Amino acid sequence: MPVLVRLNMLTHNGMLNEKIEIEAGKGIRLDKLLGRLDKMGKPEKGFFKAVRKGRQGVTLLLNGDRLDVSEVKKTFIQEGDELAVLSPISGG
């Protein structure tokens, strides 16, 4: 069972609601998984590199629990996990 990544965010091209399944094997660090998404160009090339450096304000949820971006190098993802990437949205 692969890792399910849900992208729910506002991008330059509008709202993105996408589900992506990625094979994680016996486990993969979250920063490596985000690197795979960058190589796929999801949501746009280099997006998650900026996230890992703290330049993109997104919320990461791993299996429903909020995860601080500073923890991506210490967090391992297993088959069957679900990662949600949410962008902040505000209105008036």
PDB file with one MODEL, atoms N, CA, C and O in Angstrom:
MODEL        1
ATOM      1  N   MET A   1       0.844  -1.180   0.000  1.00  0.00           N
ATOM      2  CA  MET A   1       0.000   0.000   0.000  1.00  0.00           C
ATOM      3  C   MET A   1       0.892   1.247   0.000  1.00  0.00           C
ATOM      4  O   MET A   1       1.692   1.421   0.919  1.00  0.00           O
ATOM      5  N   PRO A   2       0.776   2.094  -0.982  1.00  0.00           N
ATOM      6  CA  PRO A   2       1.629   3.288  -1.080  1.00  0.00           C
ATOM      7  C   PRO A   2       1.225   4.370  -0.084  1.00  0.00           C
ATOM      8  O   PRO A   2       0.193   4.281   0.581  1.00  0.00           O
ATOM      9  N   VAL A   3       2.064   5.384  -0.004  1.00  0.00           N
ATOM     10  CA  VAL A   3       1.762   6.578   0.777  1.00  0.00           C
ATOM     11  C   VAL A   3       0.811   7.432  -0.045  1.00  0.00           C
ATOM     12  O   VAL A   3       1.024   7.622  -1.242  1.00  0.00           O
ATOM     13  N   LEU A   4      -0.224   7.943   0.579  1.00  0.00           N
ATOM     14  CA  LEU A   4      -1.161   8.837  -0.096  1.00  0.00           C
ATOM     15  C   LEU A   4      -0.811  10.266   0.273  1.00  0.00           C
ATOM     16  O   LEU A   4      -0.755  10.609   1.454  1.00  0.00           O
ATOM     17  N   VAL A   5      -0.578  11.096  -0.725  1.00  0.00           N
ATOM     18  CA  VAL A   5      -0.281  12.511  -0.508  1.00  0.00           C
ATOM     19  C   VAL A   5      -1.460  13.311  -1.058  1.00  0.00           C
ATOM     20  O   VAL A   5      -1.832  13.174  -2.223  1.00  0.00           O
ATOM     21  N   ARG A   6      -2.033  14.138  -0.208  1.00  0.00           N
ATOM     22  CA  ARG A   6      -3.132  15.011  -0.620  1.00  0.00           C
ATOM     23  C   ARG A   6      -2.609  16.444  -0.686  1.00  0.00           C
ATOM     24  O   ARG A   6      -2.094  16.974   0.298  1.00  0.00           O
ATOM     25  N   LEU A   7      -2.745  17.050  -1.835  1.00  0.00           N
ATOM     26  CA  LEU A   7      -2.353  18.446  -2.027  1.00  0.00           C
ATOM     27  C   LEU A   7      -3.624  19.275  -2.116  1.00  0.00           C
ATOM     28  O   LEU A   7      -4.382  19.154  -3.078  1.00  0.00           O
ATOM     29  N   ASN A   8      -3.853  20.101  -1.131  1.00  0.00           N
ATOM     30  CA  ASN A   8      -5.002  21.010  -1.112  1.00  0.00           C
ATOM     31  C   ASN A   8      -4.444  22.409  -0.894  1.00  0.00           C
ATOM     32  O   ASN A   8      -4.213  22.835   0.237  1.00  0.00           O
ATOM     33  N   MET A   9      -4.235  23.108  -1.995  1.00  0.00           N
ATOM     34  CA  MET A   9      -3.567  24.394  -1.864  1.00  0.00           C
ATOM     35  C   MET A   9      -3.915  25.344  -2.993  1.00  0.00           C
ATOM     36  O   MET A   9      -4.363  24.954  -4.071  1.00  0.00           O
ATOM     37  N   LEU A  10      -3.687  26.597  -2.692  1.00  0.00           N
ATOM     38  CA  LEU A  10      -3.853  27.651  -3.682  1.00  0.00           C
ATOM     39  C   LEU A  10      -2.498  27.861  -4.347  1.00  0.00           C
ATOM     40  O   LEU A  10      -1.507  28.129  -3.668  1.00  0.00           O
ATOM     41  N   THR A  11      -2.452  27.740  -5.670  1.00  0.00           N
ATOM     42  CA  THR A  11      -1.214  27.926  -6.418  1.00  0.00           C
ATOM     43  C   THR A  11      -1.375  29.125  -7.354  1.00  0.00           C
ATOM     44  O   THR A  11      -2.425  29.766  -7.389  1.00  0.00           O
ATOM     45  N   HIS A  12      -0.319  29.413  -8.108  1.00  0.00           N
ATOM     46  CA  HIS A  12      -0.388  30.501  -9.084  1.00  0.00           C
ATOM     47  C   HIS A  12      -1.430  30.216 -10.160  1.00  0.00           C
ATOM     48  O   HIS A  12      -1.953  31.133 -10.793  1.00  0.00           O
ATOM     49  N   ASN A  13      -1.724  28.931 -10.359  1.00  0.00           N
ATOM     50  CA  ASN A  13      -2.691  28.533 -11.379  1.00  0.00           C
ATOM     51  C   ASN A  13      -4.082  28.281 -10.825  1.00  0.00           C
ATOM     52  O   ASN A  13      -4.946  27.759 -11.530  1.00  0.00           O
ATOM     53  N   GLY A  14      -4.308  28.647  -9.570  1.00  0.00           N
ATOM     54  CA  GLY A  14      -5.618  28.441  -8.958  1.00  0.00           C
ATOM     55  C   GLY A  14      -5.574  27.360  -7.891  1.00  0.00           C
ATOM     56  O   GLY A  14      -4.500  26.953  -7.450  1.00  0.00           O
ATOM     57  N   MET A  15      -6.728  26.906  -7.486  1.00  0.00           N
ATOM     58  CA  MET A  15      -6.836  25.912  -6.422  1.00  0.00           C
ATOM     59  C   MET A  15      -6.443  24.533  -6.935  1.00  0.00           C
ATOM     60  O   MET A  15      -6.858  24.125  -8.019  1.00  0.00           O
ATOM     61  N   LEU A  16      -5.640  23.819  -6.149  1.00  0.00           N
ATOM     62  CA  LEU A  16      -5.201  22.477  -6.499  1.00  0.00           C
ATOM     63  C   LEU A  16      -5.717  21.506  -5.447  1.00  0.00           C
ATOM     64  O   LEU A  16      -5.412  21.657  -4.264  1.00  0.00           O
ATOM     65  N   ASN A  17      -6.479  20.532  -5.857  1.00  0.00           N
ATOM     66  CA  ASN A  17      -6.953  19.438  -5.013  1.00  0.00           C
ATOM     67  C   ASN A  17      -6.568  18.155  -5.730  1.00  0.00           C
ATOM     68  O   ASN A  17      -7.236  17.734  -6.674  1.00  0.00           O
ATOM     69  N   GLU A  18      -5.493  17.543  -5.277  1.00  0.00           N
ATOM     70  CA  GLU A  18      -4.972  16.376  -5.986  1.00  0.00           C
ATOM     71  C   GLU A  18      -4.531  15.313  -4.987  1.00  0.00           C
ATOM     72  O   GLU A  18      -4.038  15.626  -3.903  1.00  0.00           O
ATOM     73  N   LYS A  19      -4.713  14.064  -5.365  1.00  0.00           N
ATOM     74  CA  LYS A  19      -4.240  12.924  -4.580  1.00  0.00           C
ATOM     75  C   LYS A  19      -3.164  12.222  -5.395  1.00  0.00           C
ATOM     76  O   LYS A  19      -3.353  11.937  -6.578  1.00  0.00           O
ATOM     77  N   ILE A  20      -2.032  11.945  -4.750  1.00  0.00           N
ATOM     78  CA  ILE A  20      -0.917  11.286  -5.412  1.00  0.00           C
ATOM     79  C   ILE A  20      -0.503  10.102  -4.550  1.00  0.00           C
ATOM     80  O   ILE A  20      -0.363  10.239  -3.335  1.00  0.00           O
ATOM     81  N   GLU A  21      -0.307   8.948  -5.162  1.00  0.00           N
ATOM     82  CA  GLU A  21       0.186   7.788  -4.439  1.00  0.00           C
ATOM     83  C   GLU A  21       1.656   7.582  -4.785  1.00  0.00           C
ATOM     84  O   GLU A  21       2.035   7.573  -5.956  1.00  0.00           O
ATOM     85  N   ILE A  22       2.483   7.416  -3.743  1.00  0.00           N
ATOM     86  CA  ILE A  22       3.922   7.253  -3.929  1.00  0.00           C
ATOM     87  C   ILE A  22       4.366   6.019  -3.151  1.00  0.00           C
ATOM     88  O   ILE A  22       4.009   5.850  -1.985  1.00  0.00           O
ATOM     89  N   GLU A  23       5.138   5.167  -3.798  1.00  0.00           N
ATOM     90  CA  GLU A  23       5.685   3.991  -3.136  1.00  0.00           C
ATOM     91  C   GLU A  23       6.776   4.432  -2.166  1.00  0.00           C
ATOM     92  O   GLU A  23       7.644   5.231  -2.516  1.00  0.00           O
ATOM     93  N   ALA A  24       6.723   3.906  -0.947  1.00  0.00           N
ATOM     94  CA  ALA A  24       7.710   4.263   0.070  1.00  0.00           C
ATOM     95  C   ALA A  24       8.586   3.086   0.468  1.00  0.00           C
ATOM     96  O   ALA A  24       9.508   3.244   1.269  1.00  0.00           O
ATOM     97  N   GLY A  25       8.313   1.921  -0.074  1.00  0.00           N
ATOM     98  CA  GLY A  25       9.098   0.743   0.296  1.00  0.00           C
ATOM     99  C   GLY A  25       8.967   0.457   1.782  1.00  0.00           C
ATOM    100  O   GLY A  25       7.866   0.493   2.331  1.00  0.00           O
ATOM    101  N   LYS A  26      10.090   0.173   2.433  1.00  0.00           N
ATOM    102  CA  LYS A  26      10.072  -0.136   3.867  1.00  0.00           C
ATOM    103  C   LYS A  26      10.081   1.118   4.724  1.00  0.00           C
ATOM    104  O   LYS A  26      10.044   1.030   5.951  1.00  0.00           O
ATOM    105  N   GLY A  27      10.129   2.256   4.106  1.00  0.00           N
ATOM    106  CA  GLY A  27      10.147   3.522   4.836  1.00  0.00           C
ATOM    107  C   GLY A  27      11.037   4.521   4.135  1.00  0.00           C
ATOM    108  O   GLY A  27      12.041   4.151   3.527  1.00  0.00           O
ATOM    109  N   ILE A  28      10.677   5.766   4.219  1.00  0.00           N
ATOM    110  CA  ILE A  28      11.436   6.832   3.570  1.00  0.00           C
ATOM    111  C   ILE A  28      11.318   8.083   4.441  1.00  0.00           C
ATOM    112  O   ILE A  28      10.267   8.349   5.024  1.00  0.00           O
ATOM    113  N   ARG A  29      12.404   8.840   4.519  1.00  0.00           N
ATOM    114  CA  ARG A  29      12.327  10.104   5.258  1.00  0.00           C
ATOM    115  C   ARG A  29      11.418  11.062   4.511  1.00  0.00           C
ATOM    116  O   ARG A  29      11.358  11.058   3.282  1.00  0.00           O
ATOM    117  N   LEU A  30      10.716  11.879   5.274  1.00  0.00           N
ATOM    118  CA  LEU A  30       9.763  12.812   4.680  1.00  0.00           C
ATOM    119  C   LEU A  30      10.440  13.781   3.723  1.00  0.00           C
ATOM    120  O   LEU A  30       9.867  14.108   2.684  1.00  0.00           O
ATOM    121  N   ASP A  31      11.637  14.251   4.040  1.00  0.00           N
ATOM    122  CA  ASP A  31      12.302  15.176   3.119  1.00  0.00           C
ATOM    123  C   ASP A  31      12.587  14.526   1.770  1.00  0.00           C
ATOM    124  O   ASP A  31      12.549  15.198   0.740  1.00  0.00           O
ATOM    125  N   LYS A  32      12.875  13.217   1.767  1.00  0.00           N
ATOM    126  CA  LYS A  32      13.097  12.506   0.498  1.00  0.00           C
ATOM    127  C   LYS A  32      11.788  12.365  -0.281  1.00  0.00           C
ATOM    128  O   LYS A  32      11.775  12.470  -1.507  1.00  0.00           O
ATOM    129  N   LEU A  33      10.697  12.129   0.434  1.00  0.00           N
ATOM    130  CA  LEU A  33       9.389  12.043  -0.219  1.00  0.00           C
ATOM    131  C   LEU A  33       9.017  13.382  -0.856  1.00  0.00           C
ATOM    132  O   LEU A  33       8.504  13.425  -1.974  1.00  0.00           O
ATOM    133  N   LEU A  34       9.278  14.470  -0.137  1.00  0.00           N
ATOM    134  CA  LEU A  34       8.995  15.798  -0.687  1.00  0.00           C
ATOM    135  C   LEU A  34       9.880  16.069  -1.907  1.00  0.00           C
ATOM    136  O   LEU A  34       9.447  16.725  -2.854  1.00  0.00           O
ATOM    137  N   GLY A  35      11.116  15.568  -1.886  1.00  0.00           N
ATOM    138  CA  GLY A  35      11.994  15.689  -3.051  1.00  0.00           C
ATOM    139  C   GLY A  35      11.442  14.961  -4.262  1.00  0.00           C
ATOM    140  O   GLY A  35      11.564  15.439  -5.390  1.00  0.00           O
ATOM    141  N   ARG A  36      10.834  13.800  -4.029  1.00  0.00           N
ATOM    142  CA  ARG A  36      10.194  13.067  -5.135  1.00  0.00           C
ATOM    143  C   ARG A  36       9.051  13.873  -5.732  1.00  0.00           C
ATOM    144  O   ARG A  36       8.872  13.904  -6.950  1.00  0.00           O
ATOM    145  N   LEU A  37       8.277  14.526  -4.868  1.00  0.00           N
ATOM    146  CA  LEU A  37       7.177  15.362  -5.369  1.00  0.00           C
ATOM    147  C   LEU A  37       7.725  16.511  -6.207  1.00  0.00           C
ATOM    148  O   LEU A  37       7.144  16.865  -7.233  1.00  0.00           O
ATOM    149  N   ASP A  38       8.844  17.096  -5.774  1.00  0.00           N
ATOM    150  CA  ASP A  38       9.476  18.164  -6.566  1.00  0.00           C
ATOM    151  C   ASP A  38       9.873  17.661  -7.953  1.00  0.00           C
ATOM    152  O   ASP A  38       9.650  18.342  -8.954  1.00  0.00           O
ATOM    153  N   LYS A  39      10.457  16.475  -8.006  1.00  0.00           N
ATOM    154  CA  LYS A  39      10.872  15.918  -9.301  1.00  0.00           C
ATOM    155  C   LYS A  39       9.682  15.650 -10.205  1.00  0.00           C
ATOM    156  O   LYS A  39       9.793  15.704 -11.430  1.00  0.00           O
ATOM    157  N   MET A  40       8.533  15.357  -9.586  1.00  0.00           N
ATOM    158  CA  MET A  40       7.309  15.142 -10.360  1.00  0.00           C
ATOM    159  C   MET A  40       6.694  16.468 -10.808  1.00  0.00           C
ATOM    160  O   MET A  40       5.787  16.489 -11.640  1.00  0.00           O
ATOM    161  N   GLY A  41       7.198  17.586 -10.247  1.00  0.00           N
ATOM    162  CA  GLY A  41       6.640  18.894 -10.587  1.00  0.00           C
ATOM    163  C   GLY A  41       5.334  19.187  -9.874  1.00  0.00           C
ATOM    164  O   GLY A  41       4.528  19.988 -10.347  1.00  0.00           O
ATOM    165  N   LYS A  42       5.120  18.530  -8.719  1.00  0.00           N
ATOM    166  CA  LYS A  42       3.879  18.714  -7.962  1.00  0.00           C
ATOM    167  C   LYS A  42       4.129  19.568  -6.743  1.00  0.00           C
ATOM    168  O   LYS A  42       5.074  19.265  -6.015  1.00  0.00           O
ATOM    169  N   PRO A  43       3.382  20.592  -6.457  1.00  0.00           N
ATOM    170  CA  PRO A  43       2.437  21.235  -7.360  1.00  0.00           C
ATOM    171  C   PRO A  43       3.143  22.036  -8.445  1.00  0.00           C
ATOM    172  O   PRO A  43       2.563  22.316  -9.494  1.00  0.00           O
ATOM    173  N   GLU A  44       4.411  22.409  -8.190  1.00  0.00           N
ATOM    174  CA  GLU A  44       5.243  23.044  -9.212  1.00  0.00           C
ATOM    175  C   GLU A  44       6.693  22.749  -8.851  1.00  0.00           C
ATOM    176  O   GLU A  44       7.019  22.573  -7.678  1.00  0.00           O
ATOM    177  N   LYS A  45       7.544  22.697  -9.835  1.00  0.00           N
ATOM    178  CA  LYS A  45       8.941  22.313  -9.621  1.00  0.00           C
ATOM    179  C   LYS A  45       9.606  23.238  -8.591  1.00  0.00           C
ATOM    180  O   LYS A  45       9.525  24.462  -8.696  1.00  0.00           O
ATOM    181  N   GLY A  46      10.257  22.635  -7.606  1.00  0.00           N
ATOM    182  CA  GLY A  46      10.969  23.396  -6.583  1.00  0.00           C
ATOM    183  C   GLY A  46      10.125  23.842  -5.410  1.00  0.00           C
ATOM    184  O   GLY A  46      10.646  24.446  -4.473  1.00  0.00           O
ATOM    185  N   PHE A  47       8.833  23.561  -5.438  1.00  0.00           N
ATOM    186  CA  PHE A  47       7.936  24.014  -4.373  1.00  0.00           C
ATOM    187  C   PHE A  47       8.358  23.449  -3.017  1.00  0.00           C
ATOM    188  O   PHE A  47       8.462  24.193  -2.042  1.00  0.00           O
ATOM    189  N   PHE A  48       8.602  22.141  -2.952  1.00  0.00           N
ATOM    190  CA  PHE A  48       8.913  21.527  -1.663  1.00  0.00           C
ATOM    191  C   PHE A  48      10.334  21.808  -1.203  1.00  0.00           C
ATOM    192  O   PHE A  48      10.628  21.686  -0.014  1.00  0.00           O
ATOM    193  N   LYS A  49      11.213  22.179  -2.109  1.00  0.00           N
ATOM    194  CA  LYS A  49      12.537  22.636  -1.702  1.00  0.00           C
ATOM    195  C   LYS A  49      12.373  23.920  -0.890  1.00  0.00           C
ATOM    196  O   LYS A  49      13.036  24.106   0.131  1.00  0.00           O
ATOM    197  N   ALA A  50      11.495  24.796  -1.346  1.00  0.00           N
ATOM    198  CA  ALA A  50      11.215  26.032  -0.616  1.00  0.00           C
ATOM    199  C   ALA A  50      10.511  25.734   0.713  1.00  0.00           C
ATOM    200  O   ALA A  50      10.751  26.425   1.702  1.00  0.00           O
ATOM    201  N   VAL A  51       9.649  24.719   0.747  1.00  0.00           N
ATOM    202  CA  VAL A  51       8.985  24.326   1.992  1.00  0.00           C
ATOM    203  C   VAL A  51      10.029  23.886   3.012  1.00  0.00           C
ATOM    204  O   VAL A  51       9.999  24.315   4.166  1.00  0.00           O
ATOM    205  N   ARG A  52      10.953  23.027   2.582  1.00  0.00           N
ATOM    206  CA  ARG A  52      11.975  22.508   3.497  1.00  0.00           C
ATOM    207  C   ARG A  52      12.867  23.614   4.042  1.00  0.00           C
ATOM    208  O   ARG A  52      13.425  23.481   5.132  1.00  0.00           O
ATOM    209  N   LYS A  53      13.005  24.691   3.302  1.00  0.00           N
ATOM    210  CA  LYS A  53      13.819  25.824   3.752  1.00  0.00           C
ATOM    211  C   LYS A  53      12.983  26.861   4.500  1.00  0.00           C
ATOM    212  O   LYS A  53      13.507  27.899   4.904  1.00  0.00           O
ATOM    213  N   GLY A  54      11.696  26.593   4.686  1.00  0.00           N
ATOM    214  CA  GLY A  54      10.833  27.497   5.439  1.00  0.00           C
ATOM    215  C   GLY A  54      10.351  28.696   4.659  1.00  0.00           C
ATOM    216  O   GLY A  54       9.894  29.675   5.250  1.00  0.00           O
ATOM    217  N   ARG A  55      10.442  28.640   3.332  1.00  0.00           N
ATOM    218  CA  ARG A  55      10.025  29.778   2.505  1.00  0.00           C
ATOM    219  C   ARG A  55       8.601  29.665   1.981  1.00  0.00           C
ATOM    220  O   ARG A  55       8.099  30.595   1.349  1.00  0.00           O
ATOM    221  N   GLN A  56       7.950  28.545   2.234  1.00  0.00           N
ATOM    222  CA  GLN A  56       6.552  28.361   1.822  1.00  0.00           C
ATOM    223  C   GLN A  56       5.749  28.087   3.082  1.00  0.00           C
ATOM    224  O   GLN A  56       6.063  27.163   3.832  1.00  0.00           O
ATOM    225  N   GLY A  57       4.731  28.870   3.316  1.00  0.00           N
ATOM    226  CA  GLY A  57       3.907  28.684   4.503  1.00  0.00           C
ATOM    227  C   GLY A  57       2.826  27.649   4.273  1.00  0.00           C
ATOM    228  O   GLY A  57       1.709  27.996   3.889  1.00  0.00           O
ATOM    229  N   VAL A  58       3.135  26.387   4.501  1.00  0.00           N
ATOM    230  CA  VAL A  58       2.149  25.331   4.352  1.00  0.00           C
ATOM    231  C   VAL A  58       2.000  24.601   5.678  1.00  0.00           C
ATOM    232  O   VAL A  58       2.876  24.668   6.541  1.00  0.00           O
ATOM    233  N   THR A  59       0.897  23.913   5.826  1.00  0.00           N
ATOM    234  CA  THR A  59       0.670  23.049   6.967  1.00  0.00           C
ATOM    235  C   THR A  59       0.796  21.613   6.491  1.00  0.00           C
ATOM    236  O   THR A  59       0.188  21.225   5.494  1.00  0.00           O
ATOM    237  N   LEU A  60       1.587  20.829   7.206  1.00  0.00           N
ATOM    238  CA  LEU A  60       1.749  19.415   6.904  1.00  0.00           C
ATOM    239  C   LEU A  60       1.023  18.597   7.962  1.00  0.00           C
ATOM    240  O   LEU A  60       1.217  18.807   9.160  1.00  0.00           O
ATOM    241  N   LEU A  61       0.195  17.670   7.521  1.00  0.00           N
ATOM    242  CA  LEU A  61      -0.486  16.752   8.430  1.00  0.00           C
ATOM    243  C   LEU A  61      -0.079  15.333   8.063  1.00  0.00           C
ATOM    244  O   LEU A  61      -0.248  14.914   6.918  1.00  0.00           O
ATOM    245  N   LEU A  62       0.449  14.596   9.018  1.00  0.00           N
ATOM    246  CA  LEU A  62       0.809  13.202   8.803  1.00  0.00           C
ATOM    247  C   LEU A  62      -0.167  12.347   9.591  1.00  0.00           C
ATOM    248  O   LEU A  62      -0.173  12.356  10.822  1.00  0.00           O
ATOM    249  N   ASN A  63      -0.988  11.612   8.865  1.00  0.00           N
ATOM    250  CA  ASN A  63      -2.038  10.789   9.478  1.00  0.00           C
ATOM    251  C   ASN A  63      -2.932  11.624  10.404  1.00  0.00           C
ATOM    252  O   ASN A  63      -3.375  11.152  11.451  1.00  0.00           O
ATOM    253  N   GLY A  64      -3.185  12.867   9.999  1.00  0.00           N
ATOM    254  CA  GLY A  64      -4.083  13.751  10.732  1.00  0.00           C
ATOM    255  C   GLY A  64      -3.428  14.582  11.818  1.00  0.00           C
ATOM    256  O   GLY A  64      -4.079  15.448  12.401  1.00  0.00           O
ATOM    257  N   ASP A  65      -2.147  14.339  12.106  1.00  0.00           N
ATOM    258  CA  ASP A  65      -1.432  15.096  13.132  1.00  0.00           C
ATOM    259  C   ASP A  65      -0.534  16.137  12.484  1.00  0.00           C
ATOM    260  O   ASP A  65       0.197  15.847  11.537  1.00  0.00           O
ATOM    261  N   ARG A  66      -0.604  17.370  13.016  1.00  0.00           N
ATOM    262  CA  ARG A  66       0.214  18.453  12.471  1.00  0.00           C
ATOM    263  C   ARG A  66       1.691  18.148  12.681  1.00  0.00           C
ATOM    264  O   ARG A  66       2.100  17.663  13.736  1.00  0.00           O
ATOM    265  N   LEU A  67       2.475  18.441  11.663  1.00  0.00           N
ATOM    266  CA  LEU A  67       3.902  18.171  11.680  1.00  0.00           C
ATOM    267  C   LEU A  67       4.642  19.457  11.362  1.00  0.00           C
ATOM    268  O   LEU A  67       4.357  20.106  10.356  1.00  0.00           O
ATOM    269  N   ASP A  68       5.580  19.827  12.202  1.00  0.00           N
ATOM    270  CA  ASP A  68       6.372  21.028  11.974  1.00  0.00           C
ATOM    271  C   ASP A  68       7.344  20.777  10.827  1.00  0.00           C
ATOM    272  O   ASP A  68       7.928  19.697  10.734  1.00  0.00           O
ATOM    273  N   VAL A  69       7.519  21.751   9.965  1.00  0.00           N
ATOM    274  CA  VAL A  69       8.392  21.614   8.800  1.00  0.00           C
ATOM    275  C   VAL A  69       9.826  21.308   9.223  1.00  0.00           C
ATOM    276  O   VAL A  69      10.563  20.668   8.473  1.00  0.00           O
ATOM    277  N   SER A  70      10.231  21.751  10.405  1.00  0.00           N
ATOM    278  CA  SER A  70      11.594  21.479  10.874  1.00  0.00           C
ATOM    279  C   SER A  70      11.820  19.999  11.166  1.00  0.00           C
ATOM    280  O   SER A  70      12.964  19.583  11.356  1.00  0.00           O
ATOM    281  N   GLU A  71      10.767  19.199  11.208  1.00  0.00           N
ATOM    282  CA  GLU A  71      10.871  17.776  11.519  1.00  0.00           C
ATOM    283  C   GLU A  71      10.976  16.884  10.275  1.00  0.00           C
ATOM    284  O   GLU A  71      11.037  15.662  10.415  1.00  0.00           O
ATOM    285  N   VAL A  72      11.000  17.452   9.071  1.00  0.00           N
ATOM    286  CA  VAL A  72      10.938  16.613   7.865  1.00  0.00           C
ATOM    287  C   VAL A  72      12.142  15.700   7.704  1.00  0.00           C
ATOM    288  O   VAL A  72      12.018  14.644   7.085  1.00  0.00           O
ATOM    289  N   LYS A  73      13.300  16.065   8.236  1.00  0.00           N
ATOM    290  CA  LYS A  73      14.478  15.205   8.118  1.00  0.00           C
ATOM    291  C   LYS A  73      14.500  14.112   9.186  1.00  0.00           C
ATOM    292  O   LYS A  73      15.284  13.167   9.091  1.00  0.00           O
ATOM    293  N   LYS A  74      13.651  14.236  10.192  1.00  0.00           N
ATOM    294  CA  LYS A  74      13.622  13.277  11.294  1.00  0.00           C
ATOM    295  C   LYS A  74      12.415  12.346  11.216  1.00  0.00           C
ATOM    296  O   LYS A  74      12.312  11.394  11.990  1.00  0.00           O
ATOM    297  N   THR A  75      11.512  12.618  10.293  1.00  0.00           N
ATOM    298  CA  THR A  75      10.256  11.871  10.226  1.00  0.00           C
ATOM    299  C   THR A  75      10.310  10.842   9.110  1.00  0.00           C
ATOM    300  O   THR A  75      10.652  11.157   7.970  1.00  0.00           O
ATOM    301  N   PHE A  76       9.967   9.606   9.456  1.00  0.00           N
ATOM    302  CA  PHE A  76       9.935   8.535   8.468  1.00  0.00           C
ATOM    303  C   PHE A  76       8.496   8.233   8.080  1.00  0.00           C
ATOM    304  O   PHE A  76       7.602   8.188   8.926  1.00  0.00           O
ATOM    305  N   ILE A  77       8.292   8.029   6.793  1.00  0.00           N
ATOM    306  CA  ILE A  77       6.988   7.731   6.227  1.00  0.00           C
ATOM    307  C   ILE A  77       6.961   6.246   5.888  1.00  0.00           C
ATOM    308  O   ILE A  77       7.918   5.707   5.334  1.00  0.00           O
ATOM    309  N   GLN A  78       5.860   5.597   6.225  1.00  0.00           N
ATOM    310  CA  GLN A  78       5.692   4.171   5.960  1.00  0.00           C
ATOM    311  C   GLN A  78       4.553   3.976   4.965  1.00  0.00           C
ATOM    312  O   GLN A  78       3.706   4.852   4.789  1.00  0.00           O
ATOM    313  N   GLU A  79       4.547   2.822   4.325  1.00  0.00           N
ATOM    314  CA  GLU A  79       3.438   2.463   3.440  1.00  0.00           C
ATOM    315  C   GLU A  79       2.131   2.583   4.220  1.00  0.00           C
ATOM    316  O   GLU A  79       2.054   2.157   5.373  1.00  0.00           O
ATOM    317  N   GLY A  80       1.121   3.150   3.607  1.00  0.00           N
ATOM    318  CA  GLY A  80      -0.191   3.314   4.232  1.00  0.00           C
ATOM    319  C   GLY A  80      -0.376   4.632   4.947  1.00  0.00           C
ATOM    320  O   GLY A  80      -1.495   4.968   5.336  1.00  0.00           O
ATOM    321  N   ASP A  81       0.711   5.403   5.134  1.00  0.00           N
ATOM    322  CA  ASP A  81       0.574   6.718   5.758  1.00  0.00           C
ATOM    323  C   ASP A  81      -0.119   7.682   4.808  1.00  0.00           C
ATOM    324  O   ASP A  81      -0.139   7.475   3.595  1.00  0.00           O
ATOM    325  N   GLU A  82      -0.687   8.739   5.378  1.00  0.00           N
ATOM    326  CA  GLU A  82      -1.311   9.789   4.570  1.00  0.00           C
ATOM    327  C   GLU A  82      -0.710  11.130   4.958  1.00  0.00           C
ATOM    328  O   GLU A  82      -0.708  11.511   6.129  1.00  0.00           O
ATOM    329  N   LEU A  83      -0.204  11.834   3.966  1.00  0.00           N
ATOM    330  CA  LEU A  83       0.365  13.160   4.149  1.00  0.00           C
ATOM    331  C   LEU A  83      -0.556  14.165   3.469  1.00  0.00           C
ATOM    332  O   LEU A  83      -0.866  14.035   2.285  1.00  0.00           O
ATOM    333  N   ALA A  84      -0.987  15.161   4.225  1.00  0.00           N
ATOM    334  CA  ALA A  84      -1.791  16.246   3.651  1.00  0.00           C
ATOM    335  C   ALA A  84      -0.955  17.511   3.658  1.00  0.00           C
ATOM    336  O   ALA A  84      -0.313  17.828   4.659  1.00  0.00           O
ATOM    337  N   VAL A  85      -0.958  18.231   2.556  1.00  0.00           N
ATOM    338  CA  VAL A  85      -0.256  19.493   2.412  1.00  0.00           C
ATOM    339  C   VAL A  85      -1.313  20.552   2.150  1.00  0.00           C
ATOM    340  O   VAL A  85      -2.004  20.527   1.131  1.00  0.00           O
ATOM    341  N   LEU A  86      -1.426  21.488   3.094  1.00  0.00           N
ATOM    342  CA  LEU A  86      -2.473  22.502   3.016  1.00  0.00           C
ATOM    343  C   LEU A  86      -1.839  23.883   2.990  1.00  0.00           C
ATOM    344  O   LEU A  86      -0.930  24.169   3.771  1.00  0.00           O
ATOM    345  N   SER A  87      -2.308  24.730   2.106  1.00  0.00           N
ATOM    346  CA  SER A  87      -1.816  26.102   2.091  1.00  0.00           C
ATOM    347  C   SER A  87      -2.786  26.967   2.895  1.00  0.00           C
ATOM    348  O   SER A  87      -3.986  26.698   2.944  1.00  0.00           O
ATOM    349  N   PRO A  88      -2.242  28.013   3.524  1.00  0.00           N
ATOM    350  CA  PRO A  88      -3.134  28.900   4.265  1.00  0.00           C
ATOM    351  C   PRO A  88      -4.003  29.695   3.289  1.00  0.00           C
ATOM    352  O   PRO A  88      -3.532  30.189   2.264  1.00  0.00           O
ATOM    353  N   ILE A  89      -5.252  29.799   3.632  1.00  0.00           N
ATOM    354  CA  ILE A  89      -6.189  30.558   2.799  1.00  0.00           C
ATOM    355  C   ILE A  89      -6.930  31.504   3.728  1.00  0.00           C
ATOM    356  O   ILE A  89      -7.444  31.098   4.771  1.00  0.00           O
ATOM    357  N   SER A  90      -6.977  32.754   3.342  1.00  0.00           N
ATOM    358  CA  SER A  90      -7.710  33.729   4.150  1.00  0.00           C
ATOM    359  C   SER A  90      -8.574  34.570   3.225  1.00  0.00           C
ATOM    360  O   SER A  90      -8.361  34.627   2.014  1.00  0.00           O
ATOM    361  N   GLY A  91      -9.498  35.181   3.799  1.00  0.00           N
ATOM    362  CA  GLY A  91     -10.401  36.008   2.996  1.00  0.00           C
ATOM    363  C   GLY A  91     -10.936  37.166   3.824  1.00  0.00           C
ATOM    364  O   GLY A  91     -10.644  37.309   5.011  1.00  0.00           O
ATOM    365  N   GLY A  92     -11.709  37.962   3.166  1.00  0.00           N
ATOM    366  CA  GLY A  92     -12.196  39.127   3.895  1.00  0.00           C
ATOM    367  C   GLY A  92     -13.656  39.272   3.828  1.00  0.00           C
ATOM    368  O   GLY A  92     -14.210  40.211   4.398  1.00  0.00           O
TER     369      GLY A  92
ENDMDL
END
